[in-house]
Amino acid sequence: MKNKIATYFKYAIGEILLVVVGILIALQINNWNDNIKAQEAKFQILTSIKKEIQANKKHIETVFPYHNMIRDTMNTLNPETLKTTKTNALSFWKGHRIFRLRTASFQTAVQSGIMKDFSLELSESLNSLYTSVQFYNDFGQTVSNGIFEINQTTEEGTLQMLSFVGMIMEDAHYAESELLKGFDANLEEIDAELNFL
């Protein structure tokens, strides 16, 4: 009777251990699958952010020389001479080209919570960059509103417009220079993070 109980007890312990080991293996497989899915999601969003930054960088590189030409031309103009000149003082001005930069991929990373899986350095760098992008987007809207408020049909309006254009091109130059540096730095950090995946 004792042998039967001992055998049954050993059998029961063996069954319990078998079940526990099975559960632990299933949990480990589930964790591996979750990690693989998380890595895939991180890879996809990092790749998407990288493409977004590259597109924004390309846009800034396209408009940067034009904005610099406007800024440099404005620095050479003499407002007193312009008052007596009959020619169009703003003939070189073809409007500002401060268009909205993209932020959708970054917003997706933040809202989905994937950003928490990025390194601290990359998260801080991306937050800083996209704060600058938002500033640039807001700046573009302010510039558009300011231009439409100036009556350019009068001499006073023309001088006001010249002053406004000179001021915004200085600001655009600074903002675009900083963005280009930020784009390059973030692209390097993203590449480094992608290499670890």
Buried (B, 14 or more C-beta within 10 A) or exposed (E): EEEEEEEEEEEEEEEEEEEEEEEEEEEEEEEEEEEEEEEEBBEEBBBBBBEBBEEBBEBBEEBBEBBBEBBEBBEEBEEEEBEEEEEEBBEEBEEBBBEEBBBEBBEBBBEEEBBEBBEEEBBEBBEEBBEBBEEBBEBBEEBBEBBEEBEEEEEEEBBBBBEBBBBBBBBBBEBBEBBBEBBEEBBEBBEEBEEEE
